Amino acid sequence: MLGAQASAQSKQLSLFDPSAALRAAGTIGGYTLVDLSAAIVDVNDRFKLTFQVKNVFDTSFASSITNGGPGGSFRFLIPREADRYFGITAKVNFGGN
């Protein structure tokens, strides 16, 4: 079993300020994320082993930009999804049919 998922986010304003320069600095650019997965499934549904890659193209982005960093700088809040990562999920059914 193969799977793919894509999501896109247009640019978003994270810093609301009357200053156009600060608004521009606090705008997060648009980005697209792509996730892929492949699974091995038992024909009797006793087990399923799924391999997944999140953020295939390693797209970096901030989820939010705020004031209050050191020396009055901006703080960029970076979510886990902003880095590529891999995972394996296993599912086992112990119940009998």
N, C-alpha and C positions, 0 to 999 in steps of 0.2 A: 504494500500500500504506500503510495506517495502522496505528499501534501505540500501545498505552497500557500502562502498568505502574504499579501502586500497591503500596506496602509500608507496614506499620504497625509501630510499636514501642511497647510499653506502657512505663509508667514504670519506671525502673531505678535501683537504688542504686549510686552510684559511689564514695561515701566510706564506708568501713566504720569506724565509730567507736562506742564505747559510749554516747556522748552523743546523746540523741534530737535535740537542736537541730542538731548537726553532721550527723547522718544526714539530717535534713530539708533542710539547706542543700546536701547532696551528692547529692540525688535529682534525676535528670533526668526531666522530665515526658514523657508519651507524645506521639507525633507520627505523622503520616502524610505520606508523600512520594508525589507523582504525577509521572510522566514521560510525555511524548508524543513521537511521532515520525511523520514522513510521508516516504515514499520514492517516487522516480521510478525505475522499472526498465525497461530495454530488453527488448522481447519475446524477443530472442535471448540474453538474459543477458550482453550485452557490457559493460554498465555499470549501476551502481546509485548513485543520489545520495540520501542520507538526511539529512533535517533533523530535529534533535532539540532538545527543551527539557527540561532536567532540573530537578526541584523547581519545578513549574509555579506553585505557590502561595507560593513563596519562604518556606518554613517554616524558621525558624531553630532550631537545637538544638546542644547540645554532645555530643560523643561520649564525653567523660570529664570528670570534675571531680576535681582532685587538690589536695593541700596543697603548699605550697612557693612560693607567689607572693610578690611583694614585700611586705615587712612582715607576713608570715604570712598573707596573703590566699589565697583559692582561685585555682587556675588552671583556666580553662575551655578545653578543647581542642576547637576548632571544625573540623570536616572540610569539605572542598570541597563536599560535598553539602548543606551548610547554607545555601547561597546558590543562587538561580536562575542557571542558565547555559544558553547555547545552543551548538549545534555543528552542523557539516556533515561528513559522512563520504562519501568517494567511493571506489567500487570499480570497477576496470576489468579485464576479462579480455582479455588479449592473445593467448591461444591460439586457434587456429582449430578449427572443428568440421568 
